[in-house]
Each structure stands twice: as structure tokens, then as C-alpha cells.
Amino acid sequence: MLQRTKGIVIHTFKIKDNQLIAVLYTQQWGRVSYITSIPKTHKSCAKHLLLQPLAEVEVEADMKPKASLFRVRSVQTVQPLSSIPYHPIKSVIALFLQEFLYRAVREEGQPNESLYAYLSYSVRWLDMAEHDYANFHLVFLMRISRFLGLQPNVENYYEGCWFDMVNASFVASKPQTHAYYVAPEECRHLVNLVRLNFVTMHLFKMNRQERLRLLVLINDYYRLHLPDFPELNSLQVLKEVFD
């Protein structure tokens, strides 16, 4: 049966010279894998543009019952990206977030319209932003933790406490049974990231070293709590961009 849905591109890879598999987080079905042909014509360039990192597209596909890979009949852009594909910093942020989403959002056939709305809003915000987006990836990672069921309870935070990353809780003293914790001087930054949004994040001032340190801590946090979550290949590239 042919069905349409909007989706955010979170992974693509070629399986042949003329075939591409695209993994999308869709509005109707959550994570879905699609296969599409890429004819060696001028039209293929347009299709590549539609399937760029974090592009929001509308896909019509043959959704056969019990299938795990669905053949695309048509695809078109929902909101063309005007700056992300062409801006050196934004494009690296997009690659990093795309890899993160591909590894973190794994459940197929389990739609979450609130998560989809958050992804769509986030991509559009970054695409339109002209300045004050140095903290974008950090705020994005902390705010999406709520949709993944991993958001720390910042209501328990108090000045001078430690953050136990294994138990996702703020504690009075440094954990003694493991080395995964955030020291008091860095806890404040972590809590601020949870409370901020894209509009207010420019008020949170950090230097490059603090920003890189928080990126590592957040990545470690997800690696602790998401099964088989790997070290992201794009993490080092993102570090270099903000170094």
C-alpha cells in the first residue's frame, strides 16, 4: 500500500552504484528504512539534495506489511535547507547530530510526534540562525534526553553537589564505586544546558575548553545509558571545529 509521511533524514548509505538506503525518523512510524534507486541522470542530483543530513522530506513508499525495508516511489523536500549544507560549521553540526540520532533513536514502528516536532523545529532553527548557535549541539543533546527517557532531574540539583552519571542523580559526594561523574564546578553548566533553549542559550557563556568538556561528558552519559552506543565518528571532527 502506498503511504506518505514526513521524515528527518538520519542516515544514508549506498548499497550499489544506483541504489541508496535512507533511514528516516518519520512523523507517522518513527524510525523507518527506505530504499530508492538513483538513476544516472540530472534528476539524481535533486534526489541527493533531498536526502542530505537532517533534511526534512515527504516520502511516498510502498509500505508492505512485515517488511523492514520500504521502496520509495517519490520524495520531495518539506522545508529546503538554505544554510546547513553550505556552512562549514553548521554542516559539521548536522553530521554529528545525524550520527547521534542514528545511534540513539533505534526503535522502529514506534512513532513519537513530540520527538518529531522537536527534531523538525531544531533543524529549522539551526538553518535560519545567523549567530549565537555555538551551544546549539549541547542544548540539543540535553533537551532530547527527555524524549529518550534519560533527562537528569535537575530539581535535585544544589550548589556543590556531584552528578553521578551511572545513576543519573545529583549526590552530595564523589561516587566511590565508579569514575563516571561530573564535578561540582561542571554540574552547574550541565544544569544550565537542561534549562536553556535555543532562544536563550546565548545567555550561557562558556569558553571553548568548557564547551568541549561538556560535549565529552554528554557523549559519555549517553554511552553509559544507551545499549551498544558507540564512540561517534563525527565527535572528533566536531571537537576540531570548535577547538
C-alpha positions as CSV (number, residue, x, y, z in Angstrom):
1,M,0.0,0.0,0.0
2,L,1.4,3.4,-1.0
3,Q,1.5,5.8,2.0
4,R,3.0,9.2,2.6
5,T,4.8,10.6,5.7
6,K,7.2,13.4,6.6
7,G,10.6,12.4,7.9
8,I,14.0,13.6,9.0
9,V,17.0,12.0,7.3
10,I,19.3,10.5,10.0
11,H,21.4,8.1,7.8
12,T,22.1,7.3,4.2
13,F,24.4,4.8,2.5
14,K,24.8,3.3,-1.0
15,I,24.4,-0.4,-1.5
16,K,25.0,-0.2,-5.2
17,D,26.0,2.5,-7.7
18,N,22.4,3.2,-8.4
19,Q,20.7,2.3,-5.0
20,L,20.6,4.2,-1.8
21,I,19.2,3.3,1.6
22,A,17.9,6.2,3.7
23,V,17.0,5.9,7.4
24,L,14.4,8.5,8.4
25,Y,12.7,9.4,11.7
26,T,9.2,9.7,10.4
27,Q,6.2,11.5,11.8
28,Q,3.8,8.5,11.4
29,W,6.0,5.4,12.0
30,G,9.1,6.5,13.9
31,R,12.4,5.2,12.5
32,V,11.9,3.7,9.1
33,S,14.4,2.4,6.5
34,Y,13.8,3.2,2.8
35,I,15.4,2.0,-0.4
36,T,15.5,4.2,-3.5
37,S,17.0,4.0,-7.0
38,I,19.3,6.7,-8.1
39,P,19.2,6.9,-11.9
40,K,22.3,8.3,-13.6
41,T,20.5,11.4,-14.8
42,H,20.2,15.0,-13.8
43,K,17.3,14.1,-11.6
44,S,19.6,12.1,-9.3
45,C,21.3,15.3,-8.2
46,A,18.0,16.6,-7.0
47,K,17.3,13.3,-5.1
48,H,20.7,13.6,-3.4
49,L,19.9,17.1,-2.3
50,L,16.6,15.9,-0.7
51,L,18.5,13.2,1.2
52,Q,21.2,15.4,2.8
53,P,21.9,15.2,6.5
54,L,18.8,16.2,8.6
55,A,16.8,17.1,5.6
56,E,13.1,17.1,6.2
57,V,11.3,15.3,3.3
58,E,8.0,13.9,2.4
59,V,8.2,10.3,1.3
60,E,5.7,8.2,-0.6
61,A,6.6,4.5,-0.3
62,D,5.1,1.0,-0.7
63,M,4.5,0.1,3.0
64,K,4.2,-3.7,2.7
65,P,3.2,-5.5,6.0
66,K,6.0,-7.1,7.9
67,A,8.7,-5.6,5.6
68,S,11.7,-3.9,7.2
69,L,12.8,-2.0,4.1
70,F,10.3,0.0,2.0
71,R,10.7,1.1,-1.6
72,V,10.4,4.8,-2.3
73,R,8.0,5.9,-5.0
74,S,8.5,9.6,-4.6
75,V,10.3,12.0,-2.4
76,Q,10.2,15.8,-2.1
77,T,11.5,18.4,0.3
78,V,9.3,19.8,3.0
79,Q,11.5,22.7,4.1
80,P,14.6,23.3,1.9
81,L,17.8,23.8,3.9
82,S,19.2,27.2,2.9
83,S,22.4,27.3,5.0
84,I,23.2,24.0,6.8
85,P,24.6,22.2,3.7
86,Y,26.8,25.1,2.7
87,H,28.0,26.5,6.1
88,P,31.3,24.9,7.3
89,I,30.3,24.8,11.0
90,K,26.6,24.1,10.6
91,S,27.3,21.2,8.2
92,V,29.6,19.6,10.7
93,I,27.0,20.0,13.5
94,A,24.4,18.4,11.2
95,L,26.7,15.4,10.5
96,F,27.3,15.0,14.2
97,L,23.6,15.2,15.2
98,Q,22.6,12.9,12.3
99,E,25.1,10.2,13.5
100,F,23.9,10.7,17.1
101,L,20.2,10.3,16.1
102,Y,21.0,7.2,14.0
103,R,22.7,5.5,17.0
104,A,20.3,6.8,19.7
105,V,16.9,6.6,18.2
106,R,16.6,2.9,17.3
107,E,13.0,1.8,17.9
108,E,11.2,1.0,14.6
109,G,7.5,1.3,14.2
110,Q,7.1,3.4,17.4
111,P,6.2,7.0,16.4
112,N,6.6,9.9,18.8
113,E,5.1,13.0,17.3
114,S,6.5,15.2,20.1
115,L,10.0,14.0,19.2
116,Y,9.4,14.5,15.5
117,A,8.2,18.1,16.2
118,Y,11.3,18.7,18.3
119,L,13.6,17.5,15.5
120,S,11.8,19.5,12.9
121,Y,11.9,22.6,14.9
122,S,15.6,22.2,15.9
123,V,16.7,21.7,12.3
124,R,14.8,24.7,11.1
125,W,16.1,26.9,13.9
126,L,19.7,26.0,13.1
127,D,19.2,26.5,9.4
128,M,17.8,30.0,10.0
129,A,20.2,31.1,12.7
130,E,22.7,33.7,11.8
131,H,24.6,33.9,15.0
132,D,24.6,32.7,18.7
133,Y,24.5,29.0,17.9
134,A,27.8,27.9,19.4
135,N,25.9,26.0,22.1
136,F,23.3,24.5,19.8
137,H,24.5,20.9,19.7
138,L,24.9,20.9,23.5
139,V,21.4,22.2,24.2
140,F,20.0,19.8,21.6
141,L,21.7,16.8,23.2
142,M,20.5,17.7,26.7
143,R,16.9,18.5,25.7
144,I,16.5,15.4,23.6
145,S,17.3,13.3,26.7
146,R,13.8,13.9,27.8
147,F,12.4,12.1,24.8
148,L,14.8,9.2,25.3
149,G,13.8,8.9,29.0
150,L,17.3,9.9,30.2
151,Q,16.9,13.6,31.3
152,P,18.5,14.2,34.7
153,N,16.2,15.5,37.4
154,V,17.7,19.0,37.8
155,E,15.2,19.7,40.6
156,N,17.5,17.8,42.9
157,Y,20.5,19.9,42.0
158,Y,22.1,22.1,44.6
159,E,25.3,24.1,44.7
160,G,28.3,22.0,45.4
161,C,26.8,18.6,44.6
162,W,28.2,16.0,42.2
163,F,26.4,14.3,39.3
164,D,26.5,10.5,39.3
165,M,26.3,9.7,35.6
166,V,25.7,6.0,36.2
167,N,22.6,6.6,38.4
168,A,21.6,9.9,36.7
169,S,21.3,11.7,40.0
170,F,22.9,14.5,41.9
171,V,24.7,13.4,45.1
172,A,26.5,15.0,48.0
173,S,29.9,13.5,47.4
174,K,32.0,12.0,44.7
175,P,30.9,8.4,43.8
176,Q,33.4,5.8,45.1
177,T,32.4,2.8,43.1
178,H,33.0,4.1,39.5
179,A,34.7,7.0,37.7
180,Y,31.7,8.3,35.8
181,Y,30.7,11.6,37.5
182,V,30.6,15.3,37.0
183,A,32.4,17.5,39.5
184,P,30.6,20.4,41.2
185,E,32.2,23.1,39.1
186,E,30.9,21.4,36.0
187,C,27.5,20.4,37.3
188,R,26.3,24.0,37.1
189,H,27.0,24.0,33.3
190,L,25.1,20.8,32.9
191,V,22.1,22.0,34.7
192,N,22.1,25.2,32.7
193,L,22.0,23.2,29.5
194,V,18.9,21.3,30.6
195,R,17.1,24.5,31.5
196,L,18.1,26.6,28.4
197,N,16.5,26.5,25.0
198,F,17.8,27.7,21.6
199,V,16.5,31.2,22.1
200,T,18.0,31.7,25.5
201,M,21.2,29.7,25.1
202,H,23.3,32.7,24.0
203,L,23.0,34.0,27.6
204,F,25.1,31.0,28.8
205,K,28.7,32.0,28.3
206,M,31.4,29.3,28.0
207,N,34.9,29.2,26.6
208,R,36.0,26.6,24.1
209,Q,37.5,24.3,26.7
210,E,34.4,24.3,28.8
211,R,32.2,23.6,25.7
212,L,34.4,20.7,24.6
213,R,34.5,19.2,28.0
214,L,30.7,19.3,28.2
215,L,30.4,17.6,24.8
216,V,32.6,14.8,26.0
217,L,30.6,14.4,29.3
218,I,27.3,14.3,27.5
219,N,28.6,11.8,25.0
220,D,29.9,9.6,27.9
221,Y,26.5,9.9,29.6
222,Y,24.7,8.5,26.5
223,R,27.3,5.8,26.1
224,L,26.5,4.7,29.7
225,H,22.8,4.6,29.2
226,L,22.1,3.5,25.6
227,P,23.0,-0.1,24.8
228,D,25.8,-0.5,22.3
229,F,26.1,3.2,21.8
230,P,29.5,3.6,20.1
231,E,32.0,6.4,20.1
232,L,30.7,8.7,17.4
233,N,33.0,9.1,14.4
234,S,32.0,12.7,13.9
235,L,32.7,13.6,17.5
236,Q,36.4,14.3,16.8
237,V,35.5,16.4,13.8
238,L,33.1,18.5,15.9
239,K,35.8,18.9,18.5
240,E,38.2,20.3,15.9
241,V,35.7,22.7,14.6
242,F,35.1,24.2,18.0
243,D,38.8,24.0,19.1
